Amino acid sequence: MVYANADDYAAYTGKPAPDGIDAVLARASERIDELLVTAVYAVDPATELPTDEKVADAIRRATCAQAAWSVAVGDPYGVAAAFKSVSIGSVKLDRAGGGEAGPARHAPDAASILRVAGLLPGFVIDQGAW
């Protein structure tokens, strides 16, 4: 389920949506689903989308914030958290870990939008910080 489209993204950021934004928004929607795992709100049984417009708007904006953040950090799939460094020539991958916090997986603005809308009960502790 994708919570936002290219027009929503452009309206949120004030910039034209970049190429490939549909895939980025799909991944961003997955990250938002992670944040909403314990949220309770009414949904349409056919679409599984929120029926309350304020809730739908918050989720749409949070998805756009997540997508914009993913584009800004250059990690639309959230895989950077798994590696401390990656090289292509002679392939070298260094796993993140060893007590070091990896990059965050969730956009701070997305969590803030959902929290203000009452969809998150507290603060999001991103798994990258663990």
C-alpha positions as CSV (number, residue, x, y, z in Angstrom):
1,M,0.0,0.0,0.0
2,V,1.4,3.4,-1.0
3,Y,0.2,6.4,1.0
4,A,1.4,9.2,-1.3
5,N,2.0,9.9,-5.0
6,A,4.3,12.1,-7.0
7,D,1.9,15.1,-6.9
8,D,1.7,14.8,-3.1
9,Y,5.5,14.7,-2.9
10,A,5.8,17.8,-5.1
11,A,3.2,19.6,-3.0
12,Y,5.0,18.7,0.2
13,T,8.5,19.5,-0.9
14,G,7.7,22.4,-3.2
15,K,9.9,20.8,-5.8
16,P,9.1,18.6,-8.8
17,A,9.1,15.0,-8.0
18,P,12.4,13.3,-9.2
19,D,12.5,10.4,-11.6
20,G,11.8,7.1,-9.8
21,I,9.7,8.8,-7.1
22,D,7.0,6.1,-7.3
23,A,9.5,3.5,-6.0
24,V,10.8,5.8,-3.4
25,L,7.3,6.5,-2.1
26,A,6.6,2.8,-2.0
27,R,9.6,2.2,0.2
28,A,8.7,5.3,2.3
29,S,5.2,3.8,2.8
30,E,6.8,0.6,4.1
31,R,8.9,2.7,6.6
32,I,5.7,4.5,7.7
33,D,4.0,1.1,8.1
34,E,6.8,0.2,10.5
35,L,6.1,3.3,12.6
36,L,2.3,2.8,12.6
37,V,2.5,-0.9,13.7
38,T,0.6,-0.1,17.0
39,A,-1.5,2.8,15.8
40,V,-5.2,2.5,15.9
41,Y,-7.4,4.3,13.4
42,A,-10.4,3.6,11.2
43,V,-9.7,2.2,7.7
44,D,-11.8,1.5,4.6
45,P,-12.1,-2.3,4.4
46,A,-11.7,-2.2,0.6
47,T,-8.6,0.0,0.4
48,E,-7.2,-0.4,4.0
49,L,-6.5,3.4,3.8
50,P,-7.6,5.7,6.7
51,T,-11.1,7.0,6.6
52,D,-10.5,10.1,8.7
53,E,-9.1,12.9,6.5
54,K,-6.8,14.3,9.2
55,V,-5.3,10.8,9.8
56,A,-4.9,10.3,6.0
57,D,-3.3,13.7,5.6
58,A,-0.8,13.0,8.4
59,I,0.2,9.7,6.9
60,R,0.5,11.2,3.4
61,R,2.7,14.0,4.7
62,A,4.8,11.6,6.8
63,T,5.3,9.4,3.7
64,C,6.4,12.4,1.7
65,A,8.8,13.5,4.5
66,Q,10.2,10.0,4.7
67,A,10.6,9.9,0.9
68,A,12.3,13.4,0.8
69,W,14.6,12.3,3.6
70,S,15.5,9.1,1.7
71,V,16.2,11.1,-1.4
72,A,18.3,13.6,0.5
73,V,20.5,11.0,2.2
74,G,20.7,8.9,-1.0
75,D,19.3,5.8,0.6
76,P,15.7,5.2,-0.7
77,Y,15.8,1.5,0.4
78,G,17.1,2.0,3.9
79,V,20.0,-0.4,3.4
80,A,22.8,2.0,4.5
81,A,22.1,1.0,8.1
82,A,23.4,-2.4,7.4
83,F,26.9,-1.3,6.3
84,K,29.5,1.1,7.7
85,S,31.2,1.3,4.2
86,V,30.8,-0.2,0.8
87,S,33.3,-0.2,-2.1
88,I,32.7,-1.5,-5.6
89,G,36.2,-2.0,-7.0
90,S,37.5,-5.3,-5.5
91,V,34.2,-5.4,-3.6
92,K,34.6,-4.5,0.1
93,L,31.6,-4.4,2.5
94,D,32.0,-3.5,6.1
95,R,29.1,-4.5,8.3
96,A,27.8,-1.8,10.7
97,G,27.8,-2.8,14.3
98,G,30.4,-3.2,17.0
99,G,28.6,-0.7,19.2
100,E,28.5,2.0,16.5
101,A,25.1,3.4,15.6
102,G,24.3,3.0,12.0
103,P,22.4,5.5,9.9
104,A,18.7,6.0,10.9
105,R,16.0,4.2,9.0
106,H,13.2,6.6,9.7
107,A,13.0,10.3,8.9
108,P,12.7,12.5,12.0
109,D,10.1,14.7,10.4
110,A,8.0,11.7,9.5
111,A,7.9,10.5,13.1
112,S,7.2,14.1,14.3
113,I,4.2,14.4,11.9
114,L,2.8,11.1,13.1
115,R,3.4,12.0,16.8
116,V,1.7,15.4,16.5
117,A,-1.3,13.7,14.8
118,G,-1.6,11.4,17.7
119,L,-0.6,8.3,15.8
120,L,2.5,7.5,17.7
121,P,2.3,7.1,21.5
122,G,5.8,8.3,22.3
123,F,9.1,8.7,20.6
124,V,10.5,6.6,17.9
125,I,13.8,5.0,18.8
126,D,15.3,4.1,15.4
127,Q,16.9,0.7,15.2
128,G,20.0,2.3,13.7
129,A,20.8,3.8,17.1
130,W,20.9,0.4,18.8
